[in-house]
Structures are given as C-alpha cells and as structure tokens.
Amino acid sequence: MAPRAFDERVSIDQNRRLVTSLPGPRSQELHARKNAAVSSGVGVGLPAYIEKAGGGILVDVDGNHLIDFGSGIAVTTVGNAAPAVVANVQEQVADLTHTCFMVTPYEEYVAVAEALAELTPGDHEKRSALFNSGAEAVENAIKIARTYTGRDAVVAFDHAYHGRTNLTMALTAKSMPYKHGFGPFSPEVYRAPMAYPLRWPTGADRCGDEAFQAFVDMVHTQVGETNCAAVIIEPIQGEGGFIVPPQGWLSRIADFCREHGIVLIADEIQTGFCRTGDWFACDHEGVVPDLITTAKGIAGGLPLAAVTGRAEIMDSVHSGGLGGTYGGNPVACAAALGAIATMKETDACARAKQIEALFVPRLEALRSKYDVVADVRGRGAMLAIELTAGAGDLTPNPKATAAINAYCHSQGLVTLTAGTFGNVFRFLPPLSSPDHLLTEGLDIIDEAFASVLG
C-alpha cells in the first residue's frame, strides 16, 4: 500500500494570505501585553501571534496565513495538529494527564521507549529514559556517561549548541545570547575544532583529515583519553549553522571513542525523526552512537525528550538516579506515538528527500547569482545557506542576513537565522508542507535577495 499523503485531513487552507501588514493590529495589542507581562529576556523573532496552524501554514490572530519554513525550530516535523497526534492526545487527556512515572507508571512511557529502541541506530539491546526538553536529555546523557565510565571530562565541539541549563551552556559554544552573563559554568568541559569545510583554514579538501587529527591531539594533550567520559556531537550542527562535516569524519570520531572506552553521545535533538532524510542523521554513515539524545520532532509539538542507549550504559545508573516529575508525561508520550505512526505511514524520510530535491536547485541558483552566498549545505529538510562579504571573502555578513530575514517576515514567510556569526539561513519546513507552498516560499526568498542586494 502506498504511503498516506501528508496533507490529508488538513483543515486549514494551504495558501499564503496577508490581510494586514505584519504584525497586524491584534498581534500588536498582544505584543504590548507580552512586553508588560513577560521577561524581556524572552525574545520574539516575528511578533505575529499564532492562533492555529496545520500543514505548512500558520494563521495569526489577524487572519494572516503565513508560510512556515521553521517548524517551531524543527519541532512540528509532521505538521501542526497532525491528526494522529491530536487523536492520541484527546484520548489520553480524557483518561489521565499525570501520575508521575516514578510514582505509579503507565503504558505510554514504556511504548515510547520501545519505539525508540526500534528506531534508533544499532541492533544492540537498548534502554531509554524520558525527559521534558533537549537540554534535560543532554544533561542526563552526560550524567549517565560519567556514571558508566567513572570519568569526568566531556568533549564538545566549536559551534555546538546543546542547551541553556548550566551544564549544557558549558557545552554550547556561542556566547551571545546563550551564555553571556550566566557563568560560571560546569567544569571539565573541553572543546575541539569542528570539521567546518567552508571555514577550515587549509580548505575543504583537507578539512576531514586535519579536523580529526586536531580532535585526537586535543583529547590526548588537554584531557587524556582515560579521563574522558564522553564526546558529544551533533551529526549536523544546528544553531551553529547546519554545519555538515565531511563524509567519514563522524565515523572516525566514533571509532576513536570505541577504542578508548569513551561514550559517544549523538545529539540528534534537531536532526532526529526523519528531518535529514533518515530516521536519524547518524544513519547516513551507519554510525551507531552509545547514547542518543532526542526531543523536538519526537512528539509533534508537545514537550518530550529522551536519552536512548546501550543497555549496559543506561542501566549503570542507580535506581532513582534518573527521572523528574513531568518526564515522560502520558499526554506527551501519546503525542509521540501519534507522531511516530504518522512518520511511518507517510514515509517521512522520503518526503524529506523530496523537499531537499525541491530546495537545493533554487538555493544553488541563489549562490550562482549572488556572490554573498558562500555555501549551500544540509540534508533532507534541514538545509542552509551561509552569507559572507562575497567575492571569495568569507567575512560573515549578518547585516544582509538580517535584512533578508526581515523582508521574508514582512511577506508572510517565517524564516529562521542561525550560525555562530548570525549569517546563516536555516530551512526547516514541516514535512507536511505541500510543494506549492514551498515553491512560493522560495520565490519570496528570491524577491528578498533582489530587494536587499539588487
């Protein structure tokens, strides 16, 4: 039987429509209330307040239909209010909303753990623990790795993003806005160079070999292999700018970790659940991490996260050492089971590859036309372009990036920027987006470049 189409049963009209300028008057009223009631530390990219969404469209309180190229930062992979997610949540919320799994457990938590054991890389025996957010998952993965190895040190990479808790801020590379003013941070965190082909000093052709050797040298001289509990890596970096390391680099990192008894943690919080055209980005090279952290796309918009890994590592923690009041909430677990069922029924991995095939020629055309577009990269429906000064000058160009982003927002296209230098556009459309919306969004991006760059 052919996979079910993603756009079946979407009730919202799948067409961009602007009835006011953005933000509209009702959104402006709400934003004034936000400024009076919400900490100014909580920023907003486009203050168009959304009241419903589905497919590839966000509908704001003024009736504007916006094209979504962000998925709430890779969360609504199966689309907002996906039917199976809604049905599962409605049924679950009528049965029970909470007991705390550590007090009186329930089947939904177990079912999610079973699904993760089936879907994550590797055929070894696995265990999972469920949490609320990606940062919680990363923090607990580090705890587990330290317990299992009896070691303290953790190695992360340049341009990494792993969260906003104290430990995950230490792992995160970028200061503003994630770390500035919030220290001191957790100790025994070390940073290795990232294999960043565009910006590797001796060129992309030498990046893989030299970046791997720099990693090995750093671990040996600054950490000591026998002191290293874990290496944590995003297979494709997220907030850092969708940096895709050279083929084979990740496999060599995995081999090094295995040789020295170091736990390899794959942070697949942004890359996971079909986003890159595989269930997980590690699958692209057949890399099997010891632990994998997931969140974002796992539950169709509800807060859920997980650490999944080798049974002997996960079971090394004493009873009661992992958990949390809300971790693995039954409603969020029901949503996750609906999201996973949707991904299977629609062949979401294939859909991500179709989106890549639609986007990449258009993004490459921008690179051919505008010399400020220095790179087109990514996989599946996780794609990016990096803007620089142009004409071979790799000086980051955040000013043009911000101007193009603002133009897109004004035209009802929700775009996201990223990158250590604020000069990367990242594209994360819901896999439920119909092709005509994706094409129209790309047309707006063309218009934005023409308007800003001439």
TORKOL-4160 file (C-alpha; in steps of 0.2 Angstrom, whole numbers, padded with zeros to 4 digits, m for minus):
454
<pt num="1" X="0000" Y="0000" Z="0000"/>
<pt num="2" X="0007" Y="0017" Z="m0005"/>
<pt num="3" X="0011" Y="0029" Z="0010"/>
<pt num="4" X="m0003" Y="0041" Z="0015"/>
<pt num="5" X="0000" Y="0059" Z="0009"/>
<pt num="6" X="0005" Y="0071" Z="0022"/>
<pt num="7" X="m0008" Y="0084" Z="0018"/>
<pt num="8" X="m0023" Y="0073" Z="0020"/>
<pt num="9" X="m0036" Y="0079" Z="0033"/>
<pt num="10" X="m0028" Y="0097" Z="0035"/>
<pt num="11" X="m0042" Y="0108" Z="0038"/>
<pt num="12" X="m0033" Y="0125" Z="0036"/>
<pt num="13" X="m0032" Y="0132" Z="0018"/>
<pt num="14" X="m0014" Y="0129" Z="0012"/>
<pt num="15" X="m0012" Y="0146" Z="0004"/>
<pt num="16" X="m0002" Y="0162" Z="0010"/>
<pt num="17" X="m0014" Y="0176" Z="0013"/>
<pt num="18" X="m0010" Y="0193" Z="0020"/>
<pt num="19" X="m0025" Y="0204" Z="0026"/>
<pt num="20" X="m0014" Y="0216" Z="0036"/>
<pt num="21" X="0003" Y="0221" Z="0037"/>
<pt num="22" X="0014" Y="0211" Z="0049"/>
<pt num="23" X="0012" Y="0212" Z="0063"/>
<pt num="24" X="m0006" Y="0216" Z="0062"/>
<pt num="25" X="m0016" Y="0226" Z="0075"/>
<pt num="26" X="m0022" Y="0212" Z="0086"/>
<pt num="27" X="m0004" Y="0205" Z="0086"/>
<pt num="28" X="0002" Y="0222" Z="0091"/>
<pt num="29" X="m0010" Y="0223" Z="0105"/>
<pt num="30" X="m0004" Y="0205" Z="0111"/>
<pt num="31" X="0014" Y="0211" Z="0109"/>
<pt num="32" X="0011" Y="0226" Z="0121"/>
<pt num="33" X="0003" Y="0214" Z="0133"/>
<pt num="34" X="0018" Y="0202" Z="0131"/>
<pt num="35" X="0030" Y="0217" Z="0134"/>
<pt num="36" X="0021" Y="0221" Z="0150"/>
<pt num="37" X="0020" Y="0203" Z="0157"/>
<pt num="38" X="0034" Y="0193" Z="0150"/>
<pt num="39" X="0053" Y="0195" Z="0154"/>
<pt num="40" X="0062" Y="0204" Z="0141"/>
<pt num="41" X="0074" Y="0190" Z="0141"/>
<pt num="42" X="0062" Y="0180" Z="0131"/>
<pt num="43" X="0064" Y="0187" Z="0113"/>
<pt num="44" X="0052" Y="0185" Z="0098"/>
<pt num="45" X="0058" Y="0184" Z="0080"/>
<pt num="46" X="0041" Y="0189" Z="0071"/>
<pt num="47" X="0028" Y="0196" Z="0083"/>
<pt num="48" X="0013" Y="0189" Z="0073"/>
<pt num="49" X="0003" Y="0179" Z="0086"/>
<pt num="50" X="m0002" Y="0162" Z="0080"/>
<pt num="51" X="m0019" Y="0155" Z="0084"/>
<pt num="52" X="m0020" Y="0140" Z="0073"/>
<pt num="53" X="m0009" Y="0130" Z="0061"/>
<pt num="54" X="m0008" Y="0115" Z="0050"/>
<pt num="55" X="0001" Y="0108" Z="0035"/>
<pt num="56" X="0013" Y="0122" Z="0030"/>
<pt num="57" X="0003" Y="0137" Z="0036"/>
<pt num="58" X="0002" Y="0147" Z="0052"/>
<pt num="59" X="m0013" Y="0158" Z="0055"/>
<pt num="60" X="m0011" Y="0173" Z="0066"/>
<pt num="61" X="m0024" Y="0182" Z="0076"/>
<pt num="62" X="m0027" Y="0195" Z="0062"/>
<pt num="63" X="m0031" Y="0181" Z="0050"/>
<pt num="64" X="m0015" Y="0181" Z="0040"/>
<pt num="65" X="m0009" Y="0165" Z="0033"/>
<pt num="66" X="0010" Y="0163" Z="0034"/>
<pt num="67" X="0021" Y="0150" Z="0026"/>
<pt num="68" X="0031" Y="0141" Z="0039"/>
<pt num="69" X="0049" Y="0137" Z="0035"/>
<pt num="70" X="0054" Y="0134" Z="0053"/>
<pt num="71" X="0043" Y="0121" Z="0061"/>
<pt num="72" X="0045" Y="0129" Z="0078"/>
<pt num="73" X="0063" Y="0126" Z="0076"/>
<pt num="74" X="0062" Y="0108" Z="0069"/>
<pt num="75" X="0048" Y="0103" Z="0081"/>
<pt num="76" X="0032" Y="0101" Z="0071"/>
<pt num="77" X="0040" Y="0089" Z="0058"/>
<pt num="78" X="0024" Y="0080" Z="0055"/>
<pt num="79" X="0014" Y="0097" Z="0054"/>
<pt num="80" X="0005" Y="0107" Z="0067"/>
<pt num="81" X="m0010" Y="0097" Z="0074"/>
<pt num="82" X="m0006" Y="0082" Z="0065"/>
<pt num="83" X="m0022" Y="0071" Z="0065"/>
<pt num="84" X="m0014" Y="0056" Z="0074"/>
<pt num="85" X="m0006" Y="0067" Z="0087"/>
<pt num="86" X="m0022" Y="0076" Z="0090"/>
<pt num="87" X="m0032" Y="0060" Z="0091"/>
<pt num="88" X="m0020" Y="0052" Z="0103"/>
<pt num="89" X="m0019" Y="0067" Z="0114"/>
<pt num="90" X="m0038" Y="0069" Z="0115"/>
<pt num="91" X="m0040" Y="0051" Z="0120"/>
<pt num="92" X="m0026" Y="0052" Z="0133"/>
<pt num="93" X="m0030" Y="0068" Z="0141"/>
<pt num="94" X="m0048" Y="0061" Z="0144"/>
<pt num="95" X="m0040" Y="0046" Z="0153"/>
<pt num="96" X="m0026" Y="0054" Z="0163"/>
<pt num="97" X="m0015" Y="0069" Z="0162"/>
<pt num="98" X="m0002" Y="0064" Z="0175"/>
<pt num="99" X="0003" Y="0052" Z="0189"/>
<pt num="100" X="0022" Y="0054" Z="0188"/>
<pt num="101" X="0030" Y="0038" Z="0181"/>
<pt num="102" X="0041" Y="0036" Z="0196"/>
<pt num="103" X="0026" Y="0035" Z="0207"/>
<pt num="104" X="0013" Y="0025" Z="0198"/>
<pt num="105" X="0019" Y="0021" Z="0180"/>
<pt num="106" X="0009" Y="0019" Z="0164"/>
<pt num="107" X="0010" Y="0010" Z="0147"/>
<pt num="108" X="0013" Y="0025" Z="0136"/>
<pt num="109" X="0030" Y="0029" Z="0143"/>
<pt num="110" X="0035" Y="0011" Z="0140"/>
<pt num="111" X="0028" Y="0011" Z="0122"/>
<pt num="112" X="0039" Y="0026" Z="0118"/>
<pt num="113" X="0054" Y="0018" Z="0125"/>
<pt num="114" X="0050" Y="0003" Z="0114"/>
<pt num="115" X="0048" Y="0013" Z="0099"/>
<pt num="116" X="0065" Y="0022" Z="0102"/>
<pt num="117" X="0073" Y="0005" Z="0104"/>
<pt num="118" X="0066" Y="0000" Z="0087"/>
<pt num="119" X="0070" Y="0016" Z="0078"/>
<pt num="120" X="0087" Y="0022" Z="0084"/>
<pt num="121" X="0103" Y="0017" Z="0076"/>
<pt num="122" X="0110" Y="m0001" Z="0081"/>
<pt num="123" X="0103" Y="m0018" Z="0084"/>
<pt num="124" X="0110" Y="m0019" Z="0102"/>
<pt num="125" X="0099" Y="m0020" Z="0117"/>
<pt num="126" X="0094" Y="m0003" Z="0122"/>
<pt num="127" X="0085" Y="0007" Z="0136"/>
<pt num="128" X="0078" Y="0024" Z="0137"/>
<pt num="129" X="0074" Y="0037" Z="0150"/>
<pt num="130" X="0061" Y="0051" Z="0146"/>
<pt num="131" X="0063" Y="0070" Z="0150"/>
<pt num="132" X="0055" Y="0086" Z="0145"/>
<pt num="133" X="0067" Y="0096" Z="0134"/>
<pt num="134" X="0083" Y="0093" Z="0124"/>
<pt num="135" X="0094" Y="0102" Z="0137"/>
<pt num="136" X="0087" Y="0089" Z="0150"/>
<pt num="137" X="0091" Y="0075" Z="0139"/>
<pt num="138" X="0109" Y="0081" Z="0136"/>
<pt num="139" X="0112" Y="0084" Z="0154"/>
<pt num="140" X="0106" Y="0067" Z="0159"/>
<pt num="141" X="0116" Y="0059" Z="0145"/>
<pt num="142" X="0132" Y="0067" Z="0152"/>
<pt num="143" X="0127" Y="0060" Z="0170"/>
<pt num="144" X="0124" Y="0043" Z="0163"/>
<pt num="145" X="0141" Y="0043" Z="0154"/>
<pt num="146" X="0150" Y="0049" Z="0169"/>
<pt num="147" X="0142" Y="0036" Z="0180"/>
<pt num="148" X="0146" Y="0022" Z="0167"/>
<pt num="149" X="0164" Y="0026" Z="0164"/>
<pt num="150" X="0169" Y="0033" Z="0181"/>
<pt num="151" X="0177" Y="0048" Z="0172"/>
<pt num="152" X="0173" Y="0067" Z="0172"/>
<pt num="153" X="0179" Y="0075" Z="0156"/>
<pt num="154" X="0167" Y="0079" Z="0142"/>
<pt num="155" X="0172" Y="0085" Z="0125"/>
<pt num="156" X="0161" Y="0096" Z="0114"/>
<pt num="157" X="0165" Y="0105" Z="0098"/>
<pt num="158" X="0166" Y="0123" Z="0091"/>
<pt num="159" X="0149" Y="0130" Z="0085"/>
<pt num="160" X="0140" Y="0117" Z="0096"/>
<pt num="161" X="0123" Y="0120" Z="0103"/>
<pt num="162" X="0117" Y="0108" Z="0117"/>
<pt num="163" X="0105" Y="0119" Z="0128"/>
<pt num="164" X="0103" Y="0133" Z="0141"/>
<pt num="165" X="0105" Y="0124" Z="0158"/>
<pt num="166" X="0121" Y="0127" Z="0167"/>
<pt num="167" X="0130" Y="0111" Z="0160"/>
<pt num="168" X="0123" Y="0112" Z="0143"/>
<pt num="169" X="0128" Y="0131" Z="0142"/>
<pt num="170" X="0146" Y="0125" Z="0146"/>
<pt num="171" X="0144" Y="0113" Z="0131"/>
<pt num="172" X="0137" Y="0126" Z="0120"/>
<pt num="173" X="0150" Y="0136" Z="0110"/>
<pt num="174" X="0141" Y="0153" Z="0107"/>
<pt num="175" X="0141" Y="0166" Z="0120"/>
<pt num="176" X="0128" Y="0179" Z="0114"/>
<pt num="177" X="0114" Y="0176" Z="0118"/>
<pt num="178" X="0115" Y="0159" Z="0125"/>
<pt num="179" X="0129" Y="0161" Z="0138"/>
<pt num="180" X="0133" Y="0179" Z="0140"/>
<pt num="181" X="0132" Y="0184" Z="0159"/>
<pt num="182" X="0126" Y="0167" Z="0165"/>
<pt num="183" X="0143" Y="0160" Z="0171"/>
<pt num="184" X="0152" Y="0152" Z="0179"/>
<pt num="185" X="0149" Y="0136" Z="0170"/>
<pt num="186" X="0150" Y="0117" Z="0174"/>
<pt num="187" X="0169" Y="0112" Z="0174"/>
<pt num="188" X="0178" Y="0098" Z="0165"/>
<pt num="189" X="0171" Y="0103" Z="0148"/>
<pt num="190" X="0183" Y="0104" Z="0134"/>
<pt num="191" X="0181" Y="0110" Z="0116"/>
<pt num="192" X="0188" Y="0103" Z="0100"/>
<pt num="193" X="0188" Y="0111" Z="0082"/>
<pt num="194" X="0173" Y="0107" Z="0072"/>
<pt num="195" X="0175" Y="0100" Z="0054"/>
<pt num="196" X="0168" Y="0115" Z="0046"/>
<pt num="197" X="0173" Y="0113" Z="0027"/>
<pt num="198" X="0169" Y="0131" Z="0022"/>
<pt num="199" X="0179" Y="0139" Z="0035"/>
<pt num="200" X="0193" Y="0126" Z="0038"/>
<pt num="201" X="0210" Y="0136" Z="0036"/>
<pt num="202" X="0218" Y="0125" Z="0023"/>
<pt num="203" X="0202" Y="0121" Z="0013"/>
<pt num="204" X="0188" Y="0109" Z="0012"/>
<pt num="205" X="0198" Y="0095" Z="0004"/>
<pt num="206" X="0209" Y="0094" Z="0019"/>
<pt num="207" X="0196" Y="0098" Z="0032"/>
<pt num="208" X="0191" Y="0080" Z="0037"/>
<pt num="209" X="0208" Y="0073" Z="0040"/>
<pt num="210" X="0215" Y="0088" Z="0049"/>
<pt num="211" X="0200" Y="0091" Z="0059"/>
<pt num="212" X="0200" Y="0073" Z="0065"/>
<pt num="213" X="0219" Y="0074" Z="0069"/>
<pt num="214" X="0216" Y="0091" Z="0079"/>
<pt num="215" X="0202" Y="0082" Z="0089"/>
<pt num="216" X="0214" Y="0067" Z="0093"/>
<pt num="217" X="0228" Y="0079" Z="0098"/>
<pt num="218" X="0217" Y="0089" Z="0109"/>
<pt num="219" X="0209" Y="0074" Z="0118"/>
<pt num="220" X="0227" Y="0067" Z="0121"/>
<pt num="221" X="0236" Y="0083" Z="0127"/>
<pt num="222" X="0222" Y="0093" Z="0136"/>
<pt num="223" X="0211" Y="0079" Z="0143"/>
<pt num="224" X="0219" Y="0062" Z="0142"/>
<pt num="225" X="0210" Y="0048" Z="0134"/>
<pt num="226" X="0207" Y="0039" Z="0151"/>
<pt num="227" X="0200" Y="0054" Z="0159"/>
<pt num="228" X="0187" Y="0057" Z="0145"/>
<pt num="229" X="0169" Y="0051" Z="0149"/>
<pt num="230" X="0160" Y="0057" Z="0134"/>
<pt num="231" X="0162" Y="0065" Z="0117"/>
<pt num="232" X="0145" Y="0074" Z="0112"/>
<pt num="233" X="0142" Y="0079" Z="0094"/>
<pt num="234" X="0128" Y="0085" Z="0083"/>
<pt num="235" X="0129" Y="0074" Z="0067"/>
<pt num="236" X="0124" Y="0090" Z="0058"/>
<pt num="237" X="0126" Y="0105" Z="0069"/>
<pt num="238" X="0110" Y="0115" Z="0072"/>
<pt num="239" X="0111" Y="0133" Z="0080"/>
<pt num="240" X="0130" Y="0133" Z="0074"/>
<pt num="241" X="0124" Y="0135" Z="0056"/>
<pt num="242" X="0119" Y="0117" Z="0050"/>
<pt num="243" X="0137" Y="0113" Z="0048"/>
<pt num="244" X="0139" Y="0096" Z="0039"/>
<pt num="245" X="0156" Y="0088" Z="0042"/>
<pt num="246" X="0165" Y="0079" Z="0028"/>
<pt num="247" X="0160" Y="0061" Z="0024"/>
<pt num="248" X="0169" Y="0049" Z="0036"/>
<pt num="249" X="0174" Y="0061" Z="0049"/>
<pt num="250" X="0160" Y="0056" Z="0061"/>
<pt num="251" X="0164" Y="0038" Z="0058"/>
<pt num="252" X="0182" Y="0041" Z="0063"/>
<pt num="253" X="0176" Y="0050" Z="0079"/>
<pt num="254" X="0165" Y="0035" Z="0083"/>
<pt num="255" X="0180" Y="0023" Z="0081"/>
<pt num="256" X="0191" Y="0033" Z="0092"/>
<pt num="257" X="0179" Y="0034" Z="0106"/>
<pt num="258" X="0176" Y="0015" Z="0105"/>
<pt num="259" X="0195" Y="0012" Z="0105"/>
<pt num="260" X="0197" Y="0022" Z="0121"/>
<pt num="261" X="0181" Y="0017" Z="0130"/>
<pt num="262" X="0174" Y="0034" Z="0128"/>
<pt num="263" X="0155" Y="0036" Z="0127"/>
<pt num="264" X="0149" Y="0044" Z="0111"/>
<pt num="265" X="0134" Y="0054" Z="0113"/>
<pt num="266" X="0125" Y="0059" Z="0097"/>
<pt num="267" X="0114" Y="0075" Z="0100"/>
<pt num="268" X="0100" Y="0072" Z="0087"/>
<pt num="269" X="0088" Y="0084" Z="0095"/>
<pt num="270" X="0087" Y="0094" Z="0079"/>
<pt num="271" X="0092" Y="0081" Z="0066"/>
<pt num="272" X="0081" Y="0067" Z="0073"/>
<pt num="273" X="0065" Y="0059" Z="0067"/>
<pt num="274" X="0066" Y="0060" Z="0048"/>
<pt num="275" X="0072" Y="0078" Z="0047"/>
<pt num="276" X="0088" Y="0074" Z="0037"/>
<pt num="277" X="0080" Y="0060" Z="0026"/>
<pt num="278" X="0085" Y="0046" Z="0038"/>
<pt num="279" X="0076" Y="0042" Z="0054"/>
<pt num="280" X="0092" Y="0049" Z="0062"/>
<pt num="281" X="0107" Y="0059" Z="0054"/>
<pt num="282" X="0119" Y="0046" Z="0061"/>
<pt num="283" X="0111" Y="0033" Z="0049"/>
<pt num="284" X="0118" Y="0042" Z="0034"/>
<pt num="285" X="0135" Y="0035" Z="0038"/>
<pt num="286" X="0130" Y="0020" Z="0048"/>
<pt num="287" X="0137" Y="0027" Z="0064"/>
<pt num="288" X="0130" Y="0019" Z="0080"/>
<pt num="289" X="0132" Y="0030" Z="0095"/>
<pt num="290" X="0132" Y="0024" Z="0113"/>
<pt num="291" X="0119" Y="0036" Z="0118"/>
<pt num="292" X="0107" Y="0047" Z="0108"/>
<pt num="293" X="0098" Y="0062" Z="0114"/>
<pt num="294" X="0081" Y="0066" Z="0105"/>
<pt num="295" X="0067" Y="0079" Z="0108"/>
<pt num="296" X="0060" Y="0092" Z="0096"/>
<pt num="297" X="0052" Y="0082" Z="0082"/>
<pt num="298" X="0048" Y="0067" Z="0094"/>
<pt num="299" X="0031" Y="0072" Z="0099"/>
<pt num="300" X="0023" Y="0083" Z="0086"/>
<pt num="301" X="0024" Y="0099" Z="0097"/>
<pt num="302" X="0022" Y="0093" Z="0114"/>
<pt num="303" X="0037" Y="0093" Z="0127"/>
<pt num="304" X="0046" Y="0077" Z="0127"/>
<pt num="305" X="0064" Y="0071" Z="0126"/>
<pt num="306" X="0074" Y="0055" Z="0128"/>
<pt num="307" X="0091" Y="0048" Z="0131"/>
<pt num="308" X="0092" Y="0031" Z="0122"/>
<pt num="309" X="0107" Y="0020" Z="0123"/>
<pt num="310" X="0116" Y="0004" Z="0126"/>
<pt num="311" X="0108" Y="m0006" Z="0140"/>
<pt num="312" X="0124" Y="m0008" Z="0150"/>
<pt num="313" X="0127" Y="0010" Z="0149"/>
<pt num="314" X="0109" Y="0016" Z="0153"/>
<pt num="315" X="0107" Y="0003" Z="0167"/>
<pt num="316" X="0123" Y="0008" Z="0176"/>
<pt num="317" X="0114" Y="0022" Z="0185"/>
<pt num="318" X="0107" Y="0018" Z="0202"/>
<pt num="319" X="0088" Y="0016" Z="0204"/>
<pt num="320" X="0081" Y="0034" Z="0207"/>
<pt num="321" X="0096" Y="0042" Z="0199"/>
<pt num="322" X="0086" Y="0047" Z="0183"/>
<pt num="323" X="0069" Y="0055" Z="0181"/>
<pt num="324" X="0059" Y="0070" Z="0185"/>
<pt num="325" X="0041" Y="0075" Z="0190"/>
<pt num="326" X="0035" Y="0078" Z="0172"/>
<pt num="327" X="0047" Y="0067" Z="0162"/>
<pt num="328" X="0038" Y="0056" Z="0150"/>
<pt num="329" X="0021" Y="0064" Z="0154"/>
<pt num="330" X="0007" Y="0052" Z="0147"/>
<pt num="331" X="0000" Y="0065" Z="0136"/>
<pt num="332" X="0016" Y="0070" Z="0128"/>
<pt num="333" X="0020" Y="0051" Z="0126"/>
<pt num="334" X="0003" Y="0048" Z="0117"/>
<pt num="335" X="0008" Y="0063" Z="0106"/>
<pt num="336" X="0024" Y="0055" Z="0102"/>
<pt num="337" X="0016" Y="0038" Z="0097"/>
<pt num="338" X="0005" Y="0048" Z="0085"/>
<pt num="339" X="0019" Y="0057" Z="0078"/>
<pt num="340" X="0030" Y="0041" Z="0075"/>
<pt num="341" X="0015" Y="0032" Z="0067"/>
<pt num="342" X="0012" Y="0047" Z="0056"/>
<pt num="343" X="0031" Y="0047" Z="0051"/>
<pt num="344" X="0029" Y="0028" Z="0046"/>
<pt num="345" X="0013" Y="0030" Z="0037"/>
<pt num="346" X="0018" Y="0044" Z="0026"/>
<pt num="347" X="0036" Y="0038" Z="0023"/>
<pt num="348" X="0043" Y="0055" Z="0031"/>
<pt num="349" X="0061" Y="0051" Z="0027"/>
<pt num="350" X="0056" Y="0050" Z="0008"/>
<pt num="351" X="0046" Y="0066" Z="0010"/>
<pt num="352" X="0062" Y="0075" Z="0017"/>
<pt num="353" X="0072" Y="0070" Z="0002"/>
<pt num="354" X="0059" Y="0076" Z="m0009"/>
<pt num="355" X="0060" Y="0093" Z="0000"/>
<pt num="356" X="0079" Y="0093" Z="m0002"/>
<pt num="357" X="0077" Y="0090" Z="m0021"/>
<pt num="358" X="0065" Y="0105" Z="m0022"/>
<pt num="359" X="0075" Y="0117" Z="m0012"/>
<pt num="360" X="0093" Y="0113" Z="m0017"/>
<pt num="361" X="0092" Y="0119" Z="m0035"/>
<pt num="362" X="0084" Y="0135" Z="m0030"/>
<pt num="363" X="0097" Y="0138" Z="m0017"/>
<pt num="364" X="0111" Y="0134" Z="m0029"/>
<pt num="365" X="0103" Y="0147" Z="m0041"/>
<pt num="366" X="0105" Y="0160" Z="m0027"/>
<pt num="367" X="0123" Y="0155" Z="m0025"/>
<pt num="368" X="0126" Y="0157" Z="m0044"/>
<pt num="369" X="0118" Y="0174" Z="m0044"/>
<pt num="370" X="0124" Y="0182" Z="m0028"/>
<pt num="371" X="0142" Y="0180" Z="m0023"/>
<pt num="372" X="0137" Y="0183" Z="m0005"/>
<pt num="373" X="0130" Y="0166" Z="m0004"/>
<pt num="374" X="0146" Y="0156" Z="0000"/>
<pt num="375" X="0138" Y="0139" Z="0004"/>
<pt num="376" X="0123" Y="0128" Z="0002"/>
<pt num="377" X="0123" Y="0114" Z="0014"/>
<pt num="378" X="0112" Y="0101" Z="0024"/>
<pt num="379" X="0102" Y="0086" Z="0020"/>
<pt num="380" X="0084" Y="0082" Z="0018"/>
<pt num="381" X="0073" Y="0095" Z="0025"/>
<pt num="382" X="0087" Y="0103" Z="0036"/>
<pt num="383" X="0096" Y="0115" Z="0024"/>
<pt num="384" X="0105" Y="0131" Z="0025"/>
<pt num="385" X="0114" Y="0145" Z="0015"/>
<pt num="386" X="0128" Y="0155" Z="0023"/>
<pt num="387" X="0131" Y="0173" Z="0018"/>
<pt num="388" X="0148" Y="0182" Z="0018"/>
<pt num="389" X="0155" Y="0198" Z="0011"/>
<pt num="390" X="0156" Y="0189" Z="m0006"/>
<pt num="391" X="0169" Y="0188" Z="m0020"/>
<pt num="392" X="0179" Y="0175" Z="m0010"/>
<pt num="393" X="0179" Y="0185" Z="0006"/>
<pt num="394" X="0172" Y="0174" Z="0020"/>
<pt num="395" X="0169" Y="0188" Z="0032"/>
<pt num="396" X="0152" Y="0184" Z="0039"/>
<pt num="397" X="0138" Y="0195" Z="0033"/>
<pt num="398" X="0125" Y="0196" Z="0047"/>
<pt num="399" X="0118" Y="0213" Z="0041"/>
<pt num="400" X="0112" Y="0206" Z="0024"/>
<pt num="401" X="0106" Y="0191" Z="0033"/>
<pt num="402" X="0095" Y="0201" Z="0045"/>
<pt num="403" X="0088" Y="0212" Z="0031"/>
<pt num="404" X="0083" Y="0197" Z="0020"/>
<pt num="405" X="0075" Y="0189" Z="0035"/>
<pt num="406" X="0065" Y="0205" Z="0039"/>
<pt num="407" X="0059" Y="0206" Z="0021"/>
<pt num="408" X="0053" Y="0187" Z="0021"/>
<pt num="409" X="0044" Y="0191" Z="0038"/>
<pt num="410" X="0035" Y="0206" Z="0030"/>
<pt num="411" X="0029" Y="0195" Z="0016"/>
<pt num="412" X="0022" Y="0181" Z="0027"/>
<pt num="413" X="0036" Y="0169" Z="0026"/>
<pt num="414" X="0043" Y="0163" Z="0043"/>
<pt num="415" X="0061" Y="0161" Z="0041"/>
<pt num="416" X="0075" Y="0157" Z="0054"/>
<pt num="417" X="0093" Y="0163" Z="0055"/>
<pt num="418" X="0107" Y="0154" Z="0064"/>
<pt num="419" X="0126" Y="0152" Z="0064"/>
<pt num="420" X="0139" Y="0157" Z="0076"/>
<pt num="421" X="0141" Y="0173" Z="0067"/>
<pt num="422" X="0122" Y="0176" Z="0063"/>
<pt num="423" X="0125" Y="0174" Z="0045"/>
<pt num="424" X="0116" Y="0158" Z="0041"/>
<pt num="425" X="0098" Y="0155" Z="0035"/>
<pt num="426" X="0091" Y="0138" Z="0040"/>
<pt num="427" X="0076" Y="0130" Z="0032"/>
<pt num="428" X="0066" Y="0118" Z="0042"/>
<pt num="429" X="0049" Y="0117" Z="0034"/>
<pt num="430" X="0036" Y="0105" Z="0041"/>
<pt num="431" X="0036" Y="0089" Z="0031"/>
<pt num="432" X="0018" Y="0091" Z="0029"/>
<pt num="433" X="0020" Y="0107" Z="0018"/>
<pt num="434" X="0013" Y="0105" Z="0000"/>
<pt num="435" X="0025" Y="0108" Z="m0014"/>
<pt num="436" X="0016" Y="0124" Z="m0020"/>
<pt num="437" X="0019" Y="0132" Z="m0003"/>
<pt num="438" X="0037" Y="0128" Z="m0003"/>
<pt num="439" X="0039" Y="0135" Z="m0020"/>
<pt num="440" X="0030" Y="0151" Z="m0016"/>
<pt num="441" X="0042" Y="0152" Z="0000"/>
<pt num="442" X="0057" Y="0150" Z="m0011"/>
<pt num="443" X="0050" Y="0164" Z="m0023"/>
<pt num="444" X="0049" Y="0176" Z="m0008"/>
<pt num="445" X="0067" Y="0172" Z="m0004"/>
<pt num="446" X="0072" Y="0176" Z="m0022"/>
<pt num="447" X="0062" Y="0193" Z="m0020"/>
<pt num="448" X="0071" Y="0196" Z="m0003"/>
<pt num="449" X="0088" Y="0194" Z="m0011"/>
<pt num="450" X="0084" Y="0205" Z="m0025"/>
<pt num="451" X="0076" Y="0218" Z="m0014"/>
<pt num="452" X="0091" Y="0219" Z="m0002"/>
<pt num="453" X="0106" Y="0215" Z="m0014"/>
<pt num="454" X="0099" Y="0222" Z="m0030"/>
